[in-house]
Structures are given as C-alpha cells and as structure tokens.
Amino acid sequence: MLAIKKPIIWMIVSLISLVILLPGCSTVQVKDYTGRTPQLVPEEFFNGFLTAHGVVKDRFGKVVRYFNAEIQAYWEGTVGTLIEDFIFDDGERQQRIWTLMRQGQGQFIGMAGDVVGEAKGEVAGNAMFLRYVLEVPYEDSTIKVAIDDRMYLVDERTLINEARMSKLGLEVGEIVLVILKPN
C-alpha cells in the first residue's frame, strides 16, 4: 500500500510545482525590452495630436467591435494628460481622460475616470506596460475587468498596443490597436 501512495504523492507535488513555476517561466516583463530601439519616451510620443485604430476581440479571438480615436496629449513637467475620443463601429462614442505621472526612472502612475484606483506603468527600451482595473459597460451596468496593456514603439510615429482583459484570472477579451503620430 505504501508503494501506491508514494507515486500519487509525488504526482500531486509535481503538479503543484508546475502550476506554481510555469507562469513564472513564461511571463514577459517590460525589462525584457531594455535597450530595444526606438526608445519609447512617453513625454515625447504622447504629445500633440495622435490617432488610434483598433479592434476589440472576445475571449475566443473573434472581433466583436472596431473603433477609431483621436487623442490630444500634452505634458506639464512630469504630468501628462491624454484626452481620448473614441468612435465605435456601432456609433457609440466614449471619452477617456488619462493623467499620467512619472514616478521615477521608467515608472508611471495613471488615473482615468473609469479606472479603479491607479494604473501602474513601467517603460523600458521601446515598450511600456500598464496594468489597471477598468469599469466597462455591460448590459445595464458595469463590470470590473483587469487590463494588461502592452505598448511597443515600432518607429517614431507608430505604436502598437495589445491589451488583454481578464476577469477572475480568466481572459475575457483583447484589444489590439495602432496609435499613429502624424508628420
């Protein structure tokens, strides 16, 4: 009987170890982009007039909405303001006003009206990661969704943004967009 219990215990310990260790092995961190160019300096890229064009996908990867946005951005010292005006394919309009504050080397805090608490951001090389909880309209109410926002500067005028949305640790959707800075 002892011979049967040992393999079962070993299997349980192995499974628990995999569950704990595997996410740590595959997690991409913003510091992985240190040294990549062109270097993303939020105060420079997010300054002036910008446009954004993107899609919203459901948890299965199907595009359920698309949108265009105009962004007016400016900085006063270490505090930036981004006024984002969205128009969705169904005619819905939304506005989000971000306040970004530099907290030190590569660190930012962000706030917006539909963001719960503070967004935590970090910049390295050509990337900026921002994590926050967003209240999104759902039926006749709102739900809170965790956002893992990852931005990559491709050239001095083009930034690609992927935002994974999750609820209770399960991915529920994704937003993919490109932000363009005119000449």
MOLINGI-V875510 format. One record per pair of residues at least 12 apart in sequence whose C-alpha atoms are under 6 Angstrom apart, sorted by the first residue. I is the first residue (numbers start at 0). GAP is how many residues later the second one is. D is the distance in whole Angstrom. If there is no record, write none. Layout:
BEGIN
i=I gap=GAP d=D
i=I gap=GAP d=D
END
This chain:
BEGIN
i=29 gap=94 d=6
i=30 gap=93 d=6
i=32 gap=91 d=6
i=32 gap=92 d=5
i=33 gap=90 d=5
i=33 gap=91 d=4
i=34 gap=90 d=5
i=35 gap=89 d=5
i=35 gap=90 d=5
i=36 gap=89 d=5
i=37 gap=88 d=6
i=38 gap=86 d=5
i=38 gap=87 d=4
i=39 gap=86 d=5
i=45 gap=27 d=6
i=46 gap=26 d=5
i=46 gap=27 d=5
i=47 gap=24 d=6
i=47 gap=25 d=5
i=48 gap=22 d=6
i=48 gap=23 d=5
i=49 gap=20 d=6
i=49 gap=21 d=5
i=49 gap=130 d=6
i=49 gap=131 d=5
i=50 gap=18 d=6
i=50 gap=19 d=5
i=50 gap=20 d=6
i=50 gap=128 d=6
i=50 gap=129 d=5
i=51 gap=16 d=6
i=51 gap=17 d=5
i=51 gap=126 d=6
i=51 gap=127 d=4
i=52 gap=14 d=6
i=52 gap=15 d=4
i=52 gap=124 d=5
i=52 gap=125 d=6
i=53 gap=12 d=6
i=53 gap=13 d=5
i=53 gap=122 d=5
i=53 gap=123 d=4
i=54 gap=120 d=6
i=54 gap=121 d=6
i=55 gap=118 d=6
i=55 gap=119 d=5
i=56 gap=116 d=5
i=56 gap=117 d=5
i=57 gap=115 d=4
i=58 gap=113 d=4
i=58 gap=114 d=4
i=65 gap=22 d=6
i=65 gap=23 d=6
i=66 gap=20 d=6
i=66 gap=21 d=4
i=66 gap=22 d=6
i=67 gap=18 d=6
i=67 gap=19 d=6
i=68 gap=16 d=5
i=68 gap=17 d=4
i=69 gap=14 d=6
i=69 gap=15 d=5
i=70 gap=12 d=5
i=70 gap=13 d=5
i=77 gap=23 d=6
i=77 gap=24 d=5
i=78 gap=21 d=6
i=78 gap=22 d=5
i=79 gap=19 d=6
i=79 gap=20 d=5
i=80 gap=17 d=6
i=80 gap=18 d=5
i=81 gap=15 d=6
i=81 gap=16 d=5
i=82 gap=14 d=5
i=83 gap=12 d=5
i=96 gap=15 d=6
i=97 gap=13 d=6
i=97 gap=14 d=5
i=98 gap=12 d=5
i=105 gap=16 d=5
i=105 gap=17 d=5
i=106 gap=14 d=6
i=106 gap=15 d=5
i=107 gap=13 d=5
i=107 gap=14 d=6
i=108 gap=12 d=6
i=113 gap=20 d=6
i=113 gap=21 d=5
i=114 gap=18 d=6
i=114 gap=19 d=5
i=115 gap=17 d=5
i=115 gap=18 d=6
i=118 gap=12 d=6
i=118 gap=13 d=4
i=125 gap=26 d=6
i=125 gap=27 d=5
i=126 gap=24 d=6
i=126 gap=25 d=5
i=127 gap=22 d=6
i=127 gap=23 d=5
i=128 gap=20 d=6
i=128 gap=21 d=5
i=129 gap=19 d=5
i=130 gap=16 d=6
i=130 gap=17 d=5
i=130 gap=18 d=6
i=131 gap=14 d=6
i=131 gap=15 d=5
i=132 gap=12 d=5
i=132 gap=13 d=4
i=132 gap=14 d=6
i=144 gap=21 d=6
i=144 gap=22 d=5
i=145 gap=19 d=6
i=145 gap=20 d=5
i=146 gap=17 d=6
i=146 gap=18 d=5
i=147 gap=15 d=5
i=147 gap=16 d=5
i=148 gap=13 d=6
i=148 gap=14 d=4
i=149 gap=12 d=5
i=156 gap=23 d=6
i=156 gap=24 d=5
i=157 gap=21 d=6
i=157 gap=22 d=5
i=158 gap=19 d=6
i=158 gap=20 d=5
i=159 gap=18 d=5
i=160 gap=15 d=6
i=160 gap=16 d=5
i=161 gap=13 d=6
i=161 gap=14 d=5
i=162 gap=12 d=5
END
